[in-house]
Amino acid sequence: MTTDAMEGGCLCGAIRYRLLARPFDADYCHCRQCQKATGAPVGTWMDFKTEQVQWLNETPKEFASSDAIRRGFCPQCGTSLSYRHTDYPQYLTLSIPTLDAPQAVAPNYHIHTASQLPWLELSDPCPRYPGDRSDRSDPQE
């Protein structure tokens, strides 16, 4: 799939985006905030520089889930679309399932596995980190 074809949006279609590049990283996040924000046992996210994401009509409304975290969603249908850390304004994270073709991007690792729900069993070969990957913890094998 070329980057020209990489588009996505919310459930109702009020918010649409186009990606001008492939993501530079992608992950599974098992933190409690992602679980609550997405309504799923795990969030799947892809990372971009802000200039690589083009909003085609509306932009997400943001909720401050903590002092530095902004979670974007559609105010009409509630779809969880984005994650943004205010300390790093040059980056934007988007929800992989909001892509029109979500099979085009696969996560590379798991973070916050200390919060992984015990009834969810995943057998992929991706590295697993009990917290954030930046905490330099050795991945769980």
N, C-alpha and C positions, 0 to 999 in steps of 0.2 A: 504494500500500500504506500503510495506516495504521500508526502506531507500535504499536497494540494487537496487530497481527498479526506484529510483528517478534520472532521467537524463533529460537533456534538451540541448538546443542550439539555434543557430540563424536560420533564415529563409533558408539560402542557405546550411547550414550544415558544413560550414568551421570551426565553433567553436562549440564544444560539451563539456559538463561538466557532472560530476557525483557528487551527494551529498552523503556524508558519514554519515550524521545525518539529523534529521528533523530540520527545522528552529526554532530558539528560539523565534522568533517574526515575525509578518507580518502586513503590513499596506497598507492603501490607502493614496496616497499623492496627494494633489490638488495644490501644489505650481506651479508657472508659469514655473520654470525650468523643472520640471517633465513633465508638459504639452507639452512644446516645445521639450524636448529630446525624448519623446515617441510618439509624434504626436497624443496623446489621451487626453480626458478631465481629466483623472486621471491615475496616475501610481499605480501599485500594486507591492509591494516589500516584499521580505522575507530575514531575517537576519541570518547570520552564523558567526562562527569563521572561519578565513581564512583557517585553516587546515581541515575544514569540506567540502571544495569545491575542487574537483580535475578536472583540465582542461585536457581533453582527447586528444586534438590535438593542435590547435592554442589557443592563449589567446586573449582576447579583446584588441583592441587599445583603449587608453584612451584620453579623452578630458578634460582639466581643465576648468570646468564651473564656478569656482571661485577659490580663493587662496587655499582653503583646499579640494575642492570637485573634484573628478575624476569620470567621467561617461564613462563606458566601452561600446564599440559597435563593431560590425563586420565591418572591413574595406571593405569587399566585398559587403554585402547586406544592411548594415546600421542598422541592428537590435540593439536596445538598450538592453544591457544585464546586466550591473552592475552599482553600485553606491558605491563609496569608499570615506571615510573622512580620510584625511592624518593624522589627530590628533589621530585617532584610528586605527592603522594598523593591529590590531588583528581581525578586523571585516570586512566582505564583505557582501554587499546587492545585491541580484539578482532579476531580474524581474520575477514575478510569471508566466506570460503568456509564458515565454520561456521554461517552463517545458514541457516535452512530455505529461504529464498528469496534466495540471494546476488545475484541480478540486481537487487535493490532498492537496492543501494549500489554506486556506481562510484567508484573512486579519482580524485582531482583532480590529482595530480602524482606524479613519480618522485623518490626520494631514493637516495643512494649509487650513482649510476649508474657511478661509477668501478669498481665491482665487478660491473657487469652482465656476464653471461656472453656472450662474443662470438658464440655461435651462436644467441642469442635475439634475434630482430628484432621490435620493437614499433613500430607506426606510428600510435599514437593521438596526438592533439594536445596531451596534457598536458605542462606544463613539466617539465624534467629538471634535477636538481641533482647535481653530482658527489659531494657529501657530504650532510650534514644540511641541511635547508632553513634552519635558523637560522644557518648560517655566512655568510649574506648573499652567497653566490656568485651571480653572475648565472646564471639558468637557461640550459641548453643548448637551442638551438632545433632 
